[in-house]
Amino acid sequence: MPYFVIRANHRRAQRKIQALKGSKILVLGLAYKRDIDDLRESPSLTIIELLREKGAIVAYNDPFFPTVGHGRHYDLNMTCTPLDNLAQYDAVLIVTDHSSYDYRALVKQSQLVVDTRNATRHRRPNIVRC
């Protein structure tokens, strides 16, 4: 899944984002499944690493993880970013669809939303579904 999301994100969002290098991307949700605090097997960790390798400036938000550090398969050392000023990001990537997120407001405030979980069921022009 992580490799598919990166390819789909890059291909479909190219019209709005010229290149991943230097793009600011916010990843929503680190947990493996919605509304839990389990990072094991989480695709978001690999997605963040792949985006970083491509030169993107990546931040994350997850209500269950104020920080994420080093694990057996990842080394992120990041702090949870608040959801204020979503317009500063070139793209918001929904990886885990926690129920605490206000998806309507998120879509309204974001330049581009890449939704991998069908969390944004209402269609808007700035949503890309994977």
C-alpha positions as CSV (number, residue, x, y, z in Angstrom):
1,M,0.0,0.0,0.0
2,P,2.6,2.6,0.8
3,Y,4.3,2.4,-2.6
4,F,0.9,2.6,-4.3
5,V,-0.1,5.7,-2.3
6,I,3.2,7.5,-3.2
7,R,2.8,6.7,-6.9
8,A,-0.9,7.6,-6.9
9,N,-0.2,10.8,-4.9
10,H,2.6,11.8,-7.3
11,R,0.7,11.0,-10.5
12,R,-2.7,12.4,-9.6
13,A,-1.5,15.4,-7.7
14,Q,1.0,16.6,-10.3
15,R,-1.4,19.1,-11.6
16,K,-1.5,20.9,-8.2
17,I,2.0,20.0,-6.9
18,Q,4.8,20.5,-9.4
19,A,7.1,18.0,-7.7
20,L,7.3,16.2,-4.4
21,K,10.7,17.7,-3.8
22,G,10.2,20.7,-1.5
23,S,6.4,20.1,-1.2
24,K,4.9,20.4,2.2
25,I,2.7,17.4,3.0
26,L,0.7,16.7,6.1
27,V,0.0,13.0,6.8
28,L,-3.2,12.5,8.8
29,G,-3.1,9.4,11.0
30,L,-0.1,7.2,11.9
31,A,-2.0,4.4,13.6
32,Y,-2.5,1.1,11.9
33,K,-6.3,1.3,12.2
34,R,-8.8,4.0,13.0
35,D,-9.1,5.1,16.7
36,I,-6.3,2.9,18.1
37,D,-2.8,3.6,19.4
38,D,-1.0,0.8,17.5
39,L,1.9,1.6,15.1
40,R,2.7,-2.0,14.2
41,E,2.4,-2.6,10.5
42,S,1.3,1.0,9.9
43,P,1.7,2.0,6.3
44,S,1.9,5.7,7.3
45,L,5.5,5.2,8.6
46,T,6.7,3.9,5.3
47,I,4.8,6.6,3.4
48,I,6.5,9.3,5.5
49,E,9.9,7.8,4.8
50,L,9.2,7.5,1.1
51,L,7.9,11.1,0.9
52,R,11.1,12.3,2.7
53,E,13.3,10.3,0.3
54,K,11.6,12.1,-2.6
55,G,12.4,15.5,-0.9
56,A,9.1,16.4,0.6
57,I,8.8,18.3,3.8
58,V,6.5,16.0,5.8
59,A,4.5,16.7,9.0
60,Y,1.9,14.5,10.7
61,N,-1.1,14.6,12.9
62,D,-2.4,11.8,15.0
63,P,-4.4,12.2,18.2
64,F,-2.9,9.0,19.6
65,F,0.8,9.8,19.0
66,P,2.1,13.2,20.3
67,T,5.6,12.0,19.1
68,V,7.0,9.2,17.0
69,G,10.6,8.3,17.3
70,H,12.6,5.3,16.3
71,G,11.4,1.8,15.8
72,R,12.6,-1.4,14.3
73,H,11.6,-0.4,10.8
74,Y,11.5,3.4,11.0
75,D,13.4,6.3,12.3
76,L,11.2,9.4,12.1
77,N,11.8,11.5,15.2
78,M,8.8,13.8,14.7
79,T,6.2,15.7,16.8
80,C,2.5,15.8,16.1
81,T,1.6,19.0,14.2
82,P,-1.6,20.8,15.2
83,L,-4.4,21.1,12.5
84,D,-4.4,24.9,12.4
85,N,-3.4,26.6,9.1
86,L,-3.9,23.6,6.8
87,A,-3.6,25.9,3.8
88,Q,0.2,26.0,4.3
89,Y,0.5,22.4,3.1
90,D,0.6,21.5,-0.6
91,A,-1.3,18.3,0.2
92,V,-3.0,16.6,3.1
93,L,-2.7,12.9,2.9
94,I,-5.3,10.9,4.9
95,V,-3.8,7.5,5.8
96,T,-5.8,6.7,8.9
97,D,-9.3,7.8,9.2
98,H,-9.7,8.6,12.9
99,S,-13.2,9.6,13.9
100,S,-12.0,12.7,15.8
101,Y,-11.1,14.5,12.5
102,D,-13.5,17.0,11.1
103,Y,-13.2,16.0,7.5
104,R,-15.6,18.7,6.1
105,A,-13.5,21.4,7.7
106,L,-10.3,19.7,6.7
107,V,-11.3,19.6,3.0
108,K,-12.5,23.2,3.1
109,Q,-9.2,24.5,4.6
110,S,-6.8,22.3,2.5
111,Q,-5.4,23.0,-1.0
112,L,-5.4,19.4,-1.9
113,V,-6.6,16.3,0.0
114,V,-5.4,12.8,-1.0
115,D,-7.8,10.4,0.7
116,T,-6.7,6.8,0.9
117,R,-9.5,5.7,3.3
118,N,-12.6,7.2,1.7
119,A,-13.0,9.4,4.7
120,T,-14.2,12.4,2.6
121,R,-17.4,10.9,1.1
122,H,-18.6,14.3,-0.1
123,R,-17.0,15.2,-3.4
124,R,-15.0,18.4,-3.6
125,P,-12.6,19.5,-6.4
126,N,-9.5,19.4,-4.2
127,I,-9.9,15.7,-3.3
128,V,-7.9,12.9,-4.9
129,R,-9.1,9.4,-3.9
130,C,-6.7,6.4,-4.0
